[in-house]
């Protein structure tokens, strides 16, 4: 009887895992369909599957499309994740909460990883790789996310929009980004 109970419990757990996997796949397909319906190009995931625990992608369409957004700071191998960003939100709306307007700004602290203190709002450049991957497309900080999502060169990375951020005119910008 103990063996049968254990076997039954194991089967129930396997069935529950299979059902969860099926639900997750259906949700991903639905999300992709909603994005495509909104006129947004969807590509492969930007991150490995094991990172999925760090974000719960949700796309809602109502008055304003809301999606998850990841800012990558490639130079420092860091990122910030914003769970839901409205397509009418500007990049500035979010970056001004993460970066100081000037050195020594007491309202917004510089990130710990910015040891040189260069990541100041006015110094930042936001960009994404073109759909061909041959060059980088820079985006004004005042641009609403919707403009970026509908840009002909932008590809939404399956579960999250990914934008790169660095300091304009820095050595990194000149060697890695502007050179493309």
C-alpha positions, 0 to 999 in steps of 0.5 A, spaced: 500 500 500 505 504 501 508 503 494 502 504 491 501 511 494 508 513 493 507 511 485 500 514 485 503 521 488 509 521 483 504 520 477 500 526 480 506 530 480 508 528 473 501 530 470 502 536 474 508 538 471 506 536 464 500 540 465 504 546 467 509 546 461 503 545 457 500 552 460 506 555 459 507 553 452 500 556 450 501 562 454 508 563 450 504 562 443 498 567 446 503 572 447 507 572 441 500 572 437 498 578 441 505 582 439 504 580 432 497 582 432 500 589 434 505 589 429 511 587 433 516 583 430 518 577 435 524 573 435 528 568 439 528 569 446 534 573 449 536 569 455 537 562 456 531 558 459 534 558 466 533 565 467 526 565 466 525 565 474 528 572 474 522 575 470 515 573 469 513 576 462 506 578 461 503 582 455 497 586 456 493 589 450 488 594 452 489 602 451 496 601 452 500 595 450 504 593 456 511 589 456 517 587 460 523 591 458 530 589 460 536 595 459 543 591 458 549 595 460 554 590 456 560 594 458 559 592 465 555 585 464 549 588 468 542 589 467 535 592 470 529 589 468 522 593 468 516 588 469 511 592 465 512 598 461 507 601 457 508 603 450 507 610 451 512 610 456 518 614 454 525 611 456 527 617 460 521 616 464 524 609 467 532 611 466 531 617 470 529 613 476 535 609 475 541 614 474 543 621 477 541 627 472 548 629 474 554 627 478 553 627 486 545 627 485 542 626 492 536 624 489 538 618 485 544 614 487 549 612 481 549 604 480 554 600 484 557 597 478 558 604 475 565 605 479 567 611 474 560 615 475 560 616 468 552 613 467 549 620 468 542 621 465 545 626 460 551 621 458 547 615 456 545 612 449 540 607 448 540 602 442 539 596 439 542 591 434 538 592 427 534 586 425 540 584 420 545 585 426 550 589 422 549 595 425 546 599 432 540 603 432 540 609 437 534 611 440 532 618 443 531 617 450 524 621 449 522 616 444 516 612 447 517 605 447 511 604 442 516 607 437 521 603 438 517 596 438 514 598 431 521 600 428 522 596 422 529 594 425 527 592 432 525 585 434 522 583 440 526 577 444 520 573 445 519 574 452 522 581 453 524 587 449 531 588 450 535 595 449 542 596 450 545 602 454 552 605 455 555 612 455 556 616 449 563 618 446 566 613 451 571 608 449 566 602 449 561 606 445 566 608 440 570 601 439 563 596 440 557 600 438 559 606 434 564 602 429 558 597 427 
